[in-house]
Amino acid sequence: MRRALLIVCDGLGSDWLGRGYTPAIDGLLASGRRSADHRAVFPSVTRVSAASIATGCYPGSHGLQGNQVALLEGDRW
C-alpha cells in the first residue's frame, strides 16, 4: 500500500525548511520524497491554504478568501 504524509505549516516557505532540529521529520524526508517547489500564500489563512492544496488552484482561482464563509439565506447574506 502506498501512503502519503502531508505536513502543513501555514506560512512556511521552502527557505525555512531544514533550519531546526527535527530528527523525526528529517528521517521521513530521508526515506521518502519532498518538494521544495511550493509557495505560501500571504496572509497565511488555514482554510484558504487547505483549499489550494485540495484543488491545486491559487486562492484567486478557487475563490475562498478567509476562514469565515458567508452563506446566502434567501436574498440576504
N, CA, C and O atoms as a Tripos MOL2 file, in Angstrom:
@<TRIPOS>MOLECULE
protein
  308   307    77     0     0
PROTEIN
NO_CHARGES

@<TRIPOS>ATOM
      1 N           0.8350   -1.1680    0.0000 N.3       1 MET1
      2 CA          0.0000    0.0000    0.0000 C.3       1 MET1
      3 C           0.8890    1.2440    0.0000 C.2       1 MET1
      4 O           1.8000    1.3700    0.8190 O.2       1 MET1
      5 N           0.6160    2.1480   -0.9180 N.am      2 ARG2
      6 CA          1.3630    3.4050   -0.9630 C.3       2 ARG2
      7 C           0.6910    4.4080   -0.0380 C.2       2 ARG2
      8 O          -0.5360    4.5000    0.0150 O.2       2 ARG2
      9 N           1.4920    5.1410    0.6730 N.am      3 ARG3
     10 CA          0.9640    6.1140    1.6240 C.3       3 ARG3
     11 C           1.5900    7.4690    1.3710 C.2       3 ARG3
     12 O           2.6930    7.5750    0.8330 O.2       3 ARG3
     13 N           0.8830    8.4780    1.7600 N.am      4 ALA4
     14 CA          1.3970    9.8470    1.6500 C.3       4 ALA4
     15 C           1.1840   10.5530    2.9750 C.2       4 ALA4
     16 O           0.1520   10.3850    3.6250 O.2       4 ALA4
     17 N           2.1570   11.3350    3.3640 N.am      5 LEU5
     18 CA          2.0650   12.1490    4.5680 C.3       5 LEU5
     19 C           2.2550   13.5920    4.1460 C.2       5 LEU5
     20 O           3.2810   13.9450    3.5640 O.2       5 LEU5
     21 N           1.2850   14.4120    4.4330 N.am      6 LEU6
     22 CA          1.3500   15.8250    4.0890 C.3       6 LEU6
     23 C           1.4350   16.6170    5.3820 C.2       6 LEU6
     24 O           0.5230   16.5700    6.2070 O.2       6 LEU6
     25 N           2.5240   17.3400    5.5550 N.am      7 ILE7
     26 CA          2.7050   18.1820    6.7340 C.3       7 ILE7
     27 C           2.4760   19.6140    6.2900 C.2       7 ILE7
     28 O           3.1820   20.1220    5.4190 O.2       7 ILE7
     29 N           1.4870   20.2650    6.8900 N.am      8 VAL8
     30 CA          1.1290   21.6290    6.5070 C.3       8 VAL8
     31 C           1.4570   22.5720    7.6530 C.2       8 VAL8
     32 O           1.0130   22.3730    8.7840 O.2       8 VAL8
     33 N           2.2280   23.5850    7.3540 N.am      9 CYS9
     34 CA          2.5540   24.6410    8.3120 C.3       9 CYS9
     35 C           2.2280   25.9620    7.6320 C.2       9 CYS9
     36 O           2.9620   26.4070    6.7500 O.2       9 CYS9
     37 N           1.1360   26.5840    8.0350 N.am     10 ASP10
     38 CA          0.7120   27.8190    7.3850 C.3      10 ASP10
     39 C           1.8270   28.8520    7.3630 C.2      10 ASP10
     40 O           2.4610   29.1260    8.3820 O.2      10 ASP10
     41 N           2.0530   29.4150    6.1970 N.am     11 GLY11
     42 CA          3.0220   30.4910    6.0420 C.3      11 GLY11
     43 C           4.4650   30.0480    5.9740 C.2      11 GLY11
     44 O           5.3610   30.8910    5.9460 O.2      11 GLY11
     45 N           4.7190   28.7580    5.9470 N.am     12 LEU12
     46 CA          6.0890   28.2580    5.9360 C.3      12 LEU12
     47 C           6.5930   28.1450    4.5080 C.2      12 LEU12
     48 O           6.0780   27.3440    3.7280 O.2      12 LEU12
     49 N           7.5820   28.9290    4.1650 N.am     13 GLY13
     50 CA          8.1940   28.8540    2.8460 C.3      13 GLY13
     51 C           9.3030   27.8200    2.8160 C.2      13 GLY13
     52 O           9.8030   27.4090    3.8630 O.2      13 GLY13
     53 N           9.6900   27.4010    1.6230 N.am     14 SER14
     54 CA         10.7170   26.3580    1.4930 C.3      14 SER14
     55 C          12.0600   26.8000    2.0570 C.2      14 SER14
     56 O          12.8760   25.9580    2.4330 O.2      14 SER14
     57 N          12.3040   28.1090    2.1230 N.am     15 ASP15
     58 CA         13.5730   28.5950    2.6520 C.3      15 ASP15
     59 C          13.6960   28.3790    4.1590 C.2      15 ASP15
     60 O          14.7920   28.5190    4.7020 O.2      15 ASP15
     61 N          12.6150   28.0450    4.8440 N.am     16 TRP16
     62 CA         12.6650   27.8010    6.2820 C.3      16 TRP16
     63 C          12.8410   26.3280    6.6250 C.2      16 TRP16
     64 O          13.0780   25.9970    7.7870 O.2      16 TRP16
     65 N          12.7340   25.4480    5.6590 N.am     17 LEU17
     66 CA         12.8900   24.0240    5.9400 C.3      17 LEU17
     67 C          14.3480   23.6790    6.1820 C.2      17 LEU17
     68 O          15.2350   24.2070    5.5120 O.2      17 LEU17
     69 N          14.5980   22.7970    7.1340 N.am     18 GLY18
     70 CA         15.9450   22.3330    7.4090 C.3      18 GLY18
     71 C          16.7340   23.2120    8.3550 C.2      18 GLY18
     72 O          17.9240   22.9750    8.5640 O.2      18 GLY18
     73 N          16.1030   24.2210    8.9320 N.am     19 ARG19
     74 CA         16.8270   25.1160    9.8310 C.3      19 ARG19
     75 C          16.7250   24.7150   11.2990 C.2      19 ARG19
     76 O          17.4550   25.2450   12.1360 O.2      19 ARG19
     77 N          15.8430   23.8010   11.6140 N.am     20 GLY20
     78 CA         15.6550   23.4280   13.0080 C.3      20 GLY20
     79 C          16.1570   22.0310   13.2960 C.2      20 GLY20
     80 O          16.6270   21.3260   12.4030 O.2      20 GLY20
     81 N          16.0510   21.6390   14.5550 N.am     21 TYR21
     82 CA         16.4150   20.2880   14.9560 C.3      21 TYR21
     83 C          15.1470   19.4540   14.9060 C.2      21 TYR21
     84 O          14.3520   19.4730   15.8450 O.2      21 TYR21
     85 N          14.9540   18.7290   13.8250 N.am     22 THR22
     86 CA         13.7380   17.9470   13.6160 C.3      22 THR22
     87 C          14.1050   16.5380   13.1490 C.2      22 THR22
     88 O          13.8900   16.2050   11.9830 O.2      22 THR22
     89 N          14.6520   15.7080   14.0350 N.am     23 PRO23
     90 CA         15.1180   14.3870   13.6110 C.3      23 PRO23
     91 C          14.0110   13.4970   13.0490 C.2      23 PRO23
     92 O          14.2630   12.7420   12.1100 O.2      23 PRO23
     93 N          12.8020   13.5600   13.5900 N.am     24 ALA24
     94 CA         11.7210   12.7110   13.0790 C.3      24 ALA24
     95 C          11.3430   13.1120   11.6550 C.2      24 ALA24
     96 O          11.1910   12.2550   10.7850 O.2      24 ALA24
     97 N          11.1950   14.4000   11.4220 N.am     25 ILE25
     98 CA         10.8600   14.8720   10.0720 C.3      25 ILE25
     99 C          12.0220   14.6180    9.1290 C.2      25 ILE25
    100 O          11.8100   14.2300    7.9800 O.2      25 ILE25
    101 N          13.2440   14.8290    9.5940 N.am     26 ASP26
    102 CA         14.4160   14.5500    8.7570 C.3      26 ASP26
    103 C          14.4500   13.0800    8.3400 C.2      26 ASP26
    104 O          14.8160   12.7640    7.2080 O.2      26 ASP26
    105 N          14.0670   12.1760    9.2550 N.am     27 GLY27
    106 CA         14.0240   10.7520    8.9350 C.3      27 GLY27
    107 C          12.9740   10.4350    7.8820 C.2      27 GLY27
    108 O          13.2100    9.6230    6.9870 O.2      27 GLY27
    109 N          11.8100   11.0780    7.9880 N.am     28 LEU28
    110 CA         10.7710   10.8880    6.9760 C.3      28 LEU28
    111 C          11.2430   11.3740    5.6130 C.2      28 LEU28
    112 O          11.0080   10.7200    4.5970 O.2      28 LEU28
    113 N          11.9050   12.5160    5.5970 N.am     29 LEU29
    114 CA         12.3960   13.0710    4.3340 C.3      29 LEU29
    115 C          13.4680   12.1810    3.7150 C.2      29 LEU29
    116 O          13.5300   12.0360    2.4940 O.2      29 LEU29
    117 N          14.3090   11.5880    4.5510 N.am     30 ALA30
    118 CA         15.3930   10.7440    4.0390 C.3      30 ALA30
    119 C          14.8570    9.4720    3.3810 C.2      30 ALA30
    120 O          15.4790    8.9330    2.4650 O.2      30 ALA30
    121 N          13.7040    8.9960    3.8500 N.am     31 SER31
    122 CA         13.1650    7.7510    3.3050 C.3      31 SER31
    123 C          12.0420    7.9780    2.2920 C.2      31 SER31
    124 O          11.4130    7.0190    1.8430 O.2      31 SER31
    125 N          11.7910    9.2080    1.9370 N.am     32 GLY32
    126 CA         10.7000    9.4900    1.0040 C.3      32 GLY32
    127 C          11.0590   10.5860    0.0250 C.2      32 GLY32
    128 O          12.2080   10.7190   -0.3970 O.2      32 GLY32
    129 N          10.0760   11.3490   -0.3200 N.am     33 ARG33
    130 CA         10.2650   12.4420   -1.2730 C.3      33 ARG33
    131 C           9.7460   13.7290   -0.6770 C.2      33 ARG33
    132 O           8.9180   13.7280    0.2330 O.2      33 ARG33
    133 N          10.2520   14.8300   -1.2130 N.am     34 ARG34
    134 CA          9.7580   16.1290   -0.7850 C.3      34 ARG34
    135 C           9.8130   17.0840   -1.9570 C.2      34 ARG34
    136 O          10.5360   16.8630   -2.9290 O.2      34 ARG34
    137 N           9.0620   18.1170   -1.8530 N.am     35 SER35
    138 CA          9.0540   19.1400   -2.8930 C.3      35 SER35
    139 C           9.4980   20.4580   -2.2870 C.2      35 SER35
    140 O           8.9370   20.9120   -1.2900 O.2      35 SER35
    141 N          10.4920   21.0610   -2.8830 N.am     36 ALA36
    142 CA         10.9320   22.3820   -2.4410 C.3      36 ALA36
    143 C          10.3030   23.4630   -3.3160 C.2      36 ALA36
    144 O          10.5880   24.6490   -3.1540 O.2      36 ALA36
    145 N           9.4480   23.0450   -4.2390 N.am     37 ASP37
    146 CA          8.8170   23.9850   -5.1600 C.3      37 ASP37
    147 C           7.3890   24.2650   -4.7040 C.2      37 ASP37
    148 O           6.4240   23.8970   -5.3750 O.2      37 ASP37
    149 N           7.2710   24.9210   -3.5540 N.am     38 HIS38
    150 CA          5.9510   25.2870   -3.0610 C.3      38 HIS38
    151 C           5.9760   26.7380   -2.6180 C.2      38 HIS38
    152 O           7.0410   27.3060   -2.3770 O.2      38 HIS38
    153 N           4.8210   27.3190   -2.5140 N.am     39 ARG39
    154 CA          4.7000   28.7270   -2.1510 C.3      39 ARG39
    155 C           3.6840   28.8740   -1.0320 C.2      39 ARG39
    156 O           2.6700   28.1760   -1.0060 O.2      39 ARG39
    157 N           3.9550   29.7720   -0.1230 N.am     40 ALA40
    158 CA          2.9960   30.1030    0.9260 C.3      40 ALA40
    159 C           2.2070   31.3330    0.4840 C.2      40 ALA40
    160 O           2.7630   32.2630   -0.1000 O.2      40 ALA40
    161 N           0.9080   31.3260    0.7700 N.am     41 VAL41
    162 CA          0.1030   32.4960    0.4470 C.3      41 VAL41
    163 C           0.2300   33.5100    1.5730 C.2      41 VAL41
    164 O           0.5110   33.1470    2.7160 O.2      41 VAL41
    165 N           0.0230   34.7690    1.2520 N.am     42 PHE42
    166 CA          0.0750   35.8240    2.2660 C.3      42 PHE42
    167 C          -1.1610   36.6810    2.1290 C.2      42 PHE42
    168 O          -1.4700   37.1140    1.0190 O.2      42 PHE42
    169 N          -1.8710   36.9420    3.1840 N.am     43 PRO43
    170 CA         -1.6040   36.4280    4.5300 C.3      43 PRO43
    171 C          -1.9600   34.9460    4.6230 C.2      43 PRO43
    172 O          -2.8280   34.4510    3.9040 O.2      43 PRO43
    173 N          -1.2820   34.2660    5.5080 N.am     44 SER44
    174 CA         -1.4860   32.8310    5.6650 C.3      44 SER44
    175 C          -2.8240   32.5720    6.3590 C.2      44 SER44
    176 O          -3.0420   33.0240    7.4830 O.2      44 SER44
    177 N          -3.7090   31.8500    5.6950 N.am     45 VAL45
    178 CA         -5.0320   31.5280    6.2280 C.3      45 VAL45
    179 C          -5.2530   30.0280    6.0250 C.2      45 VAL45
    180 O          -5.1660   29.5280    4.9030 O.2      45 VAL45
    181 N          -5.5350   29.3210    7.1090 N.am     46 THR46
    182 CA         -5.5970   27.8610    7.0770 C.3      46 THR46
    183 C          -6.5480   27.3200    6.0220 C.2      46 THR46
    184 O          -6.1450   26.4910    5.2060 O.2      46 THR46
    185 N          -7.7850   27.7600    6.0160 N.am     47 ARG47
    186 CA         -8.7650   27.1940    5.0740 C.3      47 ARG47
    187 C          -8.4470   27.5520    3.6320 C.2      47 ARG47
    188 O          -8.6960   26.7580    2.7250 O.2      47 ARG47
    189 N          -7.9040   28.7290    3.4150 N.am     48 VAL48
    190 CA         -7.5210   29.1200    2.0570 C.3      48 VAL48
    191 C          -6.3930   28.2180    1.5690 C.2      48 VAL48
    192 O          -6.4140   27.7500    0.4310 O.2      48 VAL48
    193 N          -5.4100   27.9780    2.4300 N.am     49 SER49
    194 CA         -4.2970   27.0940    2.0690 C.3      49 SER49
    195 C          -4.7790   25.6730    1.8180 C.2      49 SER49
    196 O          -4.3480   25.0340    0.8590 O.2      49 SER49
    197 N          -5.6730   25.1680    2.6740 N.am     50 ALA50
    198 CA         -6.1990   23.8100    2.5010 C.3      50 ALA50
    199 C          -6.9870   23.6870    1.2000 C.2      50 ALA50
    200 O          -6.9030   22.6630    0.5220 O.2      50 ALA50
    201 N          -7.7500   24.7150    0.8460 N.am     51 ALA51
    202 CA         -8.4960   24.6860   -0.4150 C.3      51 ALA51
    203 C          -7.5430   24.6680   -1.6010 C.2      51 ALA51
    204 O          -7.8110   24.0030   -2.6010 O.2      51 ALA51
    205 N          -6.4360   25.3920   -1.4990 N.am     52 SER52
    206 CA         -5.4460   25.3860   -2.5810 C.3      52 SER52
    207 C          -4.8020   24.0120   -2.7170 C.2      52 SER52
    208 O          -4.5790   23.5430   -3.8330 O.2      52 SER52
    209 N          -4.5020   23.3650   -1.5990 N.am     53 ILE53
    210 CA         -3.9210   22.0180   -1.6380 C.3      53 ILE53
    211 C          -4.9200   21.0380   -2.2470 C.2      53 ILE53
    212 O          -4.5520   20.2110   -3.0820 O.2      53 ILE53
    213 N          -6.1820   21.1280   -1.8300 N.am     54 ALA54
    214 CA         -7.2010   20.1870   -2.3000 C.3      54 ALA54
    215 C          -7.5480   20.3700   -3.7730 C.2      54 ALA54
    216 O          -7.8320   19.3960   -4.4720 O.2      54 ALA54
    217 N          -7.5250   21.6190   -4.2480 N.am     55 THR55
    218 CA         -7.9400   21.8820   -5.6290 C.3      55 THR55
    219 C          -6.7820   22.0340   -6.5970 C.2      55 THR55
    220 O          -6.9550   21.8820   -7.8070 O.2      55 THR55
    221 N          -5.5940   22.3350   -6.0690 N.am     56 GLY56
    222 CA         -4.4590   22.6050   -6.9470 C.3      56 GLY56
    223 C          -4.5140   23.9870   -7.5670 C.2      56 GLY56
    224 O          -3.7840   24.2750   -8.5160 O.2      56 GLY56
    225 N          -5.3790   24.8480   -7.0350 N.am     57 CYS57
    226 CA         -5.5570   26.2030   -7.5780 C.3      57 CYS57
    227 C          -5.0460   27.2500   -6.5960 C.2      57 CYS57
    228 O          -5.0570   27.0430   -5.3830 O.2      57 CYS57
    229 N          -4.6020   28.3700   -7.1390 N.am     58 TYR58
    230 CA         -4.2660   29.5130   -6.2940 C.3      58 TYR58
    231 C          -5.5510   30.0860   -5.7030 C.2      58 TYR58
    232 O          -6.6290   29.8760   -6.2600 O.2      58 TYR58
    233 N          -5.4560   30.8130   -4.5720 N.am     59 PRO59
    234 CA         -6.6520   31.3750   -3.9440 C.3      59 PRO59
    235 C          -7.5000   32.2330   -4.8860 C.2      59 PRO59
    236 O          -8.7260   32.2190   -4.7840 O.2      59 PRO59
    237 N          -6.8850   32.9620   -5.7810 N.am     60 GLY60
    238 CA         -7.6490   33.7770   -6.7160 C.3      60 GLY60
    239 C          -8.5180   32.9590   -7.6450 C.2      60 GLY60
    240 O          -9.4940   33.4690   -8.1940 O.2      60 GLY60
    241 N          -8.1720   31.6830   -7.8290 N.am     61 SER61
    242 CA         -8.9510   30.8140   -8.7190 C.3      61 SER61
    243 C         -10.0730   30.0780   -7.9960 C.2      61 SER61
    244 O         -11.1760   29.9580   -8.5290 O.2      61 SER61
    245 N          -9.8010   29.5750   -6.7670 N.am     62 HIS62
    246 CA        -10.8560   28.8240   -6.0780 C.3      62 HIS62
    247 C         -11.8240   29.7290   -5.3370 C.2      62 HIS62
    248 O         -12.9170   29.2870   -4.9830 O.2      62 HIS62
    249 N         -11.4610   30.9830   -5.0890 N.am     63 GLY63
    250 CA        -12.3980   31.9650   -4.5560 C.3      63 GLY63
    251 C         -12.5250   32.0400   -3.0490 C.2      63 GLY63
    252 O         -13.1550   32.9700   -2.5450 O.2      63 GLY63
    253 N         -11.9530   31.0990   -2.3030 N.am     64 LEU64
    254 CA        -12.0270   31.1650   -0.8470 C.3      64 LEU64
    255 C         -11.0650   32.2420   -0.3740 C.2      64 LEU64
    256 O          -9.8910   32.2380   -0.7470 O.2      64 LEU64
    257 N         -11.5580   33.1660    0.4480 N.am     65 GLN65
    258 CA        -10.7380   34.3060    0.8440 C.3      65 GLN65
    259 C         -10.3720   34.3290    2.3140 C.2      65 GLN65
    260 O          -9.4800   35.0820    2.7060 O.2      65 GLN65
    261 N         -11.0230   33.5370    3.1350 N.am     66 GLY66
    262 CA        -10.7260   33.5660    4.5590 C.3      66 GLY66
    263 C         -11.2800   32.3460    5.2600 C.2      66 GLY66
    264 O         -11.7890   31.4270    4.6180 O.2      66 GLY66
    265 N         -11.1790   32.3370    6.5980 N.am     67 ASN67
    266 CA        -11.6820   31.2200    7.3860 C.3      67 ASN67
    267 C         -13.1880   31.2960    7.6060 C.2      67 ASN67
    268 O         -13.8040   30.3040    7.9960 O.2      67 ASN67
    269 N         -13.7860   32.4560    7.3630 N.am     68 GLN68
    270 CA        -15.2280   32.6270    7.5020 C.3      68 GLN68
    271 C         -15.9030   32.3720    6.1680 C.2      68 GLN68
    272 O         -15.3660   32.7220    5.1170 O.2      68 GLN68
    273 N         -17.0680   31.7690    6.2070 N.am     69 VAL69
    274 CA        -17.8380   31.5120    4.9940 C.3      69 VAL69
    275 C         -19.2100   32.1490    5.1600 C.2      69 VAL69
    276 O         -19.9220   31.8530    6.1200 O.2      69 VAL69
    277 N         -19.5810   33.0180    4.2340 N.am     70 ALA70
    278 CA        -20.8990   33.6440    4.2570 C.3      70 ALA70
    279 C         -21.8430   32.8170    3.3930 C.2      70 ALA70
    280 O         -21.5580   32.5460    2.2270 O.2      70 ALA70
    281 N         -22.9530   32.4260    3.9710 N.am     71 LEU71
    282 CA        -23.9360   31.6260    3.2440 C.3      71 LEU71
    283 C         -25.1370   32.4940    2.8940 C.2      71 LEU71
    284 O         -25.6100   33.2780    3.7170 O.2      71 LEU71
    285 N         -25.6130   32.3510    1.7020 N.am     72 LEU72
    286 CA        -26.7650   33.1040    1.2320 C.3      72 LEU72
    287 C         -28.0350   32.4670    1.7790 C.2      72 LEU72
    288 O         -28.2830   31.2790    1.5700 O.2      72 LEU72
    289 N         -28.8510   33.2750    2.4910 N.am     73 GLU73
    290 CA        -30.1460   32.8150    3.0000 C.3      73 GLU73
    291 C         -31.2170   33.6270    2.2860 C.2      73 GLU73
    292 O         -31.4220   34.8030    2.5870 O.2      73 GLU73
    293 N         -31.8870   33.0000    1.3540 N.am     74 GLY74
    294 CA        -32.8650   33.7390    0.5600 C.3      74 GLY74
    295 C         -32.1440   34.7470   -0.3080 C.2      74 GLY74
    296 O         -31.3590   34.3820   -1.1830 O.2      74 GLY74
    297 N         -32.4190   36.0310   -0.0590 N.am     75 ASP75
    298 CA        -31.7480   37.0840   -0.8210 C.3      75 ASP75
    299 C         -30.7750   37.8760    0.0450 C.2      75 ASP75
    300 O         -30.3390   38.9570   -0.3500 O.2      75 ASP75
    301 N         -30.4280   37.3530    1.2220 N.am     76 ARG76
    302 CA        -29.5260   38.0570    2.1510 C.3      76 ARG76
    303 C         -28.3320   37.1930    2.5060 C.2      76 ARG76
    304 O         -28.4300   35.9670    2.5360 O.2      76 ARG76
    305 N         -27.2090   37.8310    2.7730 N.am     77 TRP77
    306 CA        -26.0020   37.1400    3.2320 C.3      77 TRP77
    307 C         -26.0440   37.0320    4.7260 C.2      77 TRP77
    308 O         -25.1230   36.4830    5.3320 O.2      77 TRP77
@<TRIPOS>BOND
     1     1     2 1
     2     2     3 1
     3     3     4 2
     4     3     5 am
     5     5     6 1
     6     6     7 1
     7     7     8 2
     8     7     9 am
     9     9    10 1
    10    10    11 1
    11    11    12 2
    12    11    13 am
    13    13    14 1
    14    14    15 1
    15    15    16 2
    16    15    17 am
    17    17    18 1
    18    18    19 1
    19    19    20 2
    20    19    21 am
    21    21    22 1
    22    22    23 1
    23    23    24 2
    24    23    25 am
    25    25    26 1
    26    26    27 1
    27    27    28 2
    28    27    29 am
    29    29    30 1
    30    30    31 1
    31    31    32 2
    32    31    33 am
    33    33    34 1
    34    34    35 1
    35    35    36 2
    36    35    37 am
    37    37    38 1
    38    38    39 1
    39    39    40 2
    40    39    41 am
    41    41    42 1
    42    42    43 1
    43    43    44 2
    44    43    45 am
    45    45    46 1
    46    46    47 1
    47    47    48 2
    48    47    49 am
    49    49    50 1
    50    50    51 1
    51    51    52 2
    52    51    53 am
    53    53    54 1
    54    54    55 1
    55    55    56 2
    56    55    57 am
    57    57    58 1
    58    58    59 1
    59    59    60 2
    60    59    61 am
    61    61    62 1
    62    62    63 1
    63    63    64 2
    64    63    65 am
    65    65    66 1
    66    66    67 1
    67    67    68 2
    68    67    69 am
    69    69    70 1
    70    70    71 1
    71    71    72 2
    72    71    73 am
    73    73    74 1
    74    74    75 1
    75    75    76 2
    76    75    77 am
    77    77    78 1
    78    78    79 1
    79    79    80 2
    80    79    81 am
    81    81    82 1
    82    82    83 1
    83    83    84 2
    84    83    85 am
    85    85    86 1
    86    86    87 1
    87    87    88 2
    88    87    89 am
    89    89    90 1
    90    90    91 1
    91    91    92 2
    92    91    93 am
    93    93    94 1
    94    94    95 1
    95    95    96 2
    96    95    97 am
    97    97    98 1
    98    98    99 1
    99    99   100 2
   100    99   101 am
   101   101   102 1
   102   102   103 1
   103   103   104 2
   104   103   105 am
   105   105   106 1
   106   106   107 1
   107   107   108 2
   108   107   109 am
   109   109   110 1
   110   110   111 1
   111   111   112 2
   112   111   113 am
   113   113   114 1
   114   114   115 1
   115   115   116 2
   116   115   117 am
   117   117   118 1
   118   118   119 1
   119   119   120 2
   120   119   121 am
   121   121   122 1
   122   122   123 1
   123   123   124 2
   124   123   125 am
   125   125   126 1
   126   126   127 1
   127   127   128 2
   128   127   129 am
   129   129   130 1
   130   130   131 1
   131   131   132 2
   132   131   133 am
   133   133   134 1
   134   134   135 1
   135   135   136 2
   136   135   137 am
   137   137   138 1
   138   138   139 1
   139   139   140 2
   140   139   141 am
   141   141   142 1
   142   142   143 1
   143   143   144 2
   144   143   145 am
   145   145   146 1
   146   146   147 1
   147   147   148 2
   148   147   149 am
   149   149   150 1
   150   150   151 1
   151   151   152 2
   152   151   153 am
   153   153   154 1
   154   154   155 1
   155   155   156 2
   156   155   157 am
   157   157   158 1
   158   158   159 1
   159   159   160 2
   160   159   161 am
   161   161   162 1
   162   162   163 1
   163   163   164 2
   164   163   165 am
   165   165   166 1
   166   166   167 1
   167   167   168 2
   168   167   169 am
   169   169   170 1
   170   170   171 1
   171   171   172 2
   172   171   173 am
   173   173   174 1
   174   174   175 1
   175   175   176 2
   176   175   177 am
   177   177   178 1
   178   178   179 1
   179   179   180 2
   180   179   181 am
   181   181   182 1
   182   182   183 1
   183   183   184 2
   184   183   185 am
   185   185   186 1
   186   186   187 1
   187   187   188 2
   188   187   189 am
   189   189   190 1
   190   190   191 1
   191   191   192 2
   192   191   193 am
   193   193   194 1
   194   194   195 1
   195   195   196 2
   196   195   197 am
   197   197   198 1
   198   198   199 1
   199   199   200 2
   200   199   201 am
   201   201   202 1
   202   202   203 1
   203   203   204 2
   204   203   205 am
   205   205   206 1
   206   206   207 1
   207   207   208 2
   208   207   209 am
   209   209   210 1
   210   210   211 1
   211   211   212 2
   212   211   213 am
   213   213   214 1
   214   214   215 1
   215   215   216 2
   216   215   217 am
   217   217   218 1
   218   218   219 1
   219   219   220 2
   220   219   221 am
   221   221   222 1
   222   222   223 1
   223   223   224 2
   224   223   225 am
   225   225   226 1
   226   226   227 1
   227   227   228 2
   228   227   229 am
   229   229   230 1
   230   230   231 1
   231   231   232 2
   232   231   233 am
   233   233   234 1
   234   234   235 1
   235   235   236 2
   236   235   237 am
   237   237   238 1
   238   238   239 1
   239   239   240 2
   240   239   241 am
   241   241   242 1
   242   242   243 1
   243   243   244 2
   244   243   245 am
   245   245   246 1
   246   246   247 1
   247   247   248 2
   248   247   249 am
   249   249   250 1
   250   250   251 1
   251   251   252 2
   252   251   253 am
   253   253   254 1
   254   254   255 1
   255   255   256 2
   256   255   257 am
   257   257   258 1
   258   258   259 1
   259   259   260 2
   260   259   261 am
   261   261   262 1
   262   262   263 1
   263   263   264 2
   264   263   265 am
   265   265   266 1
   266   266   267 1
   267   267   268 2
   268   267   269 am
   269   269   270 1
   270   270   271 1
   271   271   272 2
   272   271   273 am
   273   273   274 1
   274   274   275 1
   275   275   276 2
   276   275   277 am
   277   277   278 1
   278   278   279 1
   279   279   280 2
   280   279   281 am
   281   281   282 1
   282   282   283 1
   283   283   284 2
   284   283   285 am
   285   285   286 1
   286   286   287 1
   287   287   288 2
   288   287   289 am
   289   289   290 1
   290   290   291 1
   291   291   292 2
   292   291   293 am
   293   293   294 1
   294   294   295 1
   295   295   296 2
   296   295   297 am
   297   297   298 1
   298   298   299 1
   299   299   300 2
   300   299   301 am
   301   301   302 1
   302   302   303 1
   303   303   304 2
   304   303   305 am
   305   305   306 1
   306   306   307 1
   307   307   308 2
@<TRIPOS>SUBSTRUCTURE
     1 MET1         2 RESIDUE 1 A MET
     2 ARG2         6 RESIDUE 1 A ARG
     3 ARG3        10 RESIDUE 1 A ARG
     4 ALA4        14 RESIDUE 1 A ALA
     5 LEU5        18 RESIDUE 1 A LEU
     6 LEU6        22 RESIDUE 1 A LEU
     7 ILE7        26 RESIDUE 1 A ILE
     8 VAL8        30 RESIDUE 1 A VAL
     9 CYS9        34 RESIDUE 1 A CYS
    10 ASP10       38 RESIDUE 1 A ASP
    11 GLY11       42 RESIDUE 1 A GLY
    12 LEU12       46 RESIDUE 1 A LEU
    13 GLY13       50 RESIDUE 1 A GLY
    14 SER14       54 RESIDUE 1 A SER
    15 ASP15       58 RESIDUE 1 A ASP
    16 TRP16       62 RESIDUE 1 A TRP
    17 LEU17       66 RESIDUE 1 A LEU
    18 GLY18       70 RESIDUE 1 A GLY
    19 ARG19       74 RESIDUE 1 A ARG
    20 GLY20       78 RESIDUE 1 A GLY
    21 TYR21       82 RESIDUE 1 A TYR
    22 THR22       86 RESIDUE 1 A THR
    23 PRO23       90 RESIDUE 1 A PRO
    24 ALA24       94 RESIDUE 1 A ALA
    25 ILE25       98 RESIDUE 1 A ILE
    26 ASP26      102 RESIDUE 1 A ASP
    27 GLY27      106 RESIDUE 1 A GLY
    28 LEU28      110 RESIDUE 1 A LEU
    29 LEU29      114 RESIDUE 1 A LEU
    30 ALA30      118 RESIDUE 1 A ALA
    31 SER31      122 RESIDUE 1 A SER
    32 GLY32      126 RESIDUE 1 A GLY
    33 ARG33      130 RESIDUE 1 A ARG
    34 ARG34      134 RESIDUE 1 A ARG
    35 SER35      138 RESIDUE 1 A SER
    36 ALA36      142 RESIDUE 1 A ALA
    37 ASP37      146 RESIDUE 1 A ASP
    38 HIS38      150 RESIDUE 1 A HIS
    39 ARG39      154 RESIDUE 1 A ARG
    40 ALA40      158 RESIDUE 1 A ALA
    41 VAL41      162 RESIDUE 1 A VAL
    42 PHE42      166 RESIDUE 1 A PHE
    43 PRO43      170 RESIDUE 1 A PRO
    44 SER44      174 RESIDUE 1 A SER
    45 VAL45      178 RESIDUE 1 A VAL
    46 THR46      182 RESIDUE 1 A THR
    47 ARG47      186 RESIDUE 1 A ARG
    48 VAL48      190 RESIDUE 1 A VAL
    49 SER49      194 RESIDUE 1 A SER
    50 ALA50      198 RESIDUE 1 A ALA
    51 ALA51      202 RESIDUE 1 A ALA
    52 SER52      206 RESIDUE 1 A SER
    53 ILE53      210 RESIDUE 1 A ILE
    54 ALA54      214 RESIDUE 1 A ALA
    55 THR55      218 RESIDUE 1 A THR
    56 GLY56      222 RESIDUE 1 A GLY
    57 CYS57      226 RESIDUE 1 A CYS
    58 TYR58      230 RESIDUE 1 A TYR
    59 PRO59      234 RESIDUE 1 A PRO
    60 GLY60      238 RESIDUE 1 A GLY
    61 SER61      242 RESIDUE 1 A SER
    62 HIS62      246 RESIDUE 1 A HIS
    63 GLY63      250 RESIDUE 1 A GLY
    64 LEU64      254 RESIDUE 1 A LEU
    65 GLN65      258 RESIDUE 1 A GLN
    66 GLY66      262 RESIDUE 1 A GLY
    67 ASN67      266 RESIDUE 1 A ASN
    68 GLN68      270 RESIDUE 1 A GLN
    69 VAL69      274 RESIDUE 1 A VAL
    70 ALA70      278 RESIDUE 1 A ALA
    71 LEU71      282 RESIDUE 1 A LEU
    72 LEU72      286 RESIDUE 1 A LEU
    73 GLU73      290 RESIDUE 1 A GLU
    74 GLY74      294 RESIDUE 1 A GLY
    75 ASP75      298 RESIDUE 1 A ASP
    76 ARG76      302 RESIDUE 1 A ARG
    77 TRP77      306 RESIDUE 1 A TRP
